[in-house]
Amino acid sequence: MYNIYMEKLHIPVLLSEVLATMEPHPGESYLDLTAGYGGHASKILDVTQNYKDAVLVDRDEFAVEYLKQHFPPETTIKSTDFYNAMLQLFECGKTFDLILADFGVSSPQLDMEDRGFSFKYDAPLDMRMDRRQQKTADEVVNRASERELTDIFVKYGEESSGRAKMLAKEIVHNRPIKSTKELAEIIKHRSKYSKIHPATRVFQAIRIVVNDELEQIEKTLPLLPKLLNQNGRLGIITFHSLEDRLVKDFFKEASSLGEESPLEIVTKKPIIAEDDELVINPRARSAKLRVAKKRN
């Protein structure tokens, strides 16, 4: 049942742009740090045809099971987060011609009602990408102090300090909160009308904290050039300004030393989705692709 669901819902973002800028060639090795349901990986490996030197990583159990069923057995599939996967590969001395990381939440994760990522459904406060971990959204919402919640909403949701403090106070006052709908309604009740749901930023902030998303990215970025072969290409897709800022700054720093720089920037500006893609995949609206190349 899940396989049919994934195939129907998962559309890889910026796929043609990834192929055009990363330029996979037959025989090249490939690392996908956030393989999800294999949308990007399947098209890249269609070109390289090098499955034995391909490594697909994901920490979501459903994604990992899907990958095992849909890729040849010689493909290495790792069930872990991308930072720990990087450490394992680095220790083994592995290097790759192509590395891709898509830091967004997959559509199936958002649309599985019981995962608790979306306020569209009435679900438990979960939001774990890896359901083996203990920390959940319930723990953050119902145990964090008012000050801690305020800081989370400002830092990871980019809410104003005044609004963040007001929402944190309201949440603490209404605890215990047991479901996504309940949390979303509390936020909506204290918000003015806006084009996007007023709970969007709060849910993003909580999800980032539950999954340590930005910390994972910060620790992973410096290791990436070490896993690239000469002339290897690195592509990173982000979905909000906090992620993109980290990647932008890293690319700038890693390419700022002239001939001594480990990377050369391929995309001078981030690539965004064209209108025709947005028609079939509205979630690509916030996606940004940046690509760099390992210097000789």
Buried (B, 14 or more C-beta within 10 A) or exposed (E): EEEEBBEEBBBBBBBEBBBEBBBBEEEBBBBBBBBBBBBBBBBBBEBBEBBEBBBBBBBBEBBBBBBEEBBEEEBBBBBBBBBBBBBBBEEEEBBBBBBBBBBBBBBBBBBBBEBBBBBEBEBBBBBBBBEEEEEBBBEBBBEBEBEEBBBBBBBBBBBEEEBBBBBBBBBBEBEEBBBBBBBBBBBEEEBEEEEEBBBBBBBBBBBBBBBBBBEBBEBBBEEBBEBBBEEBBBBBBBBBEBBBEBBBEBBEBBBEEEEEBBBBBBBEEBBBBEEEBBEEBEBBEBBBBBBBBBBE
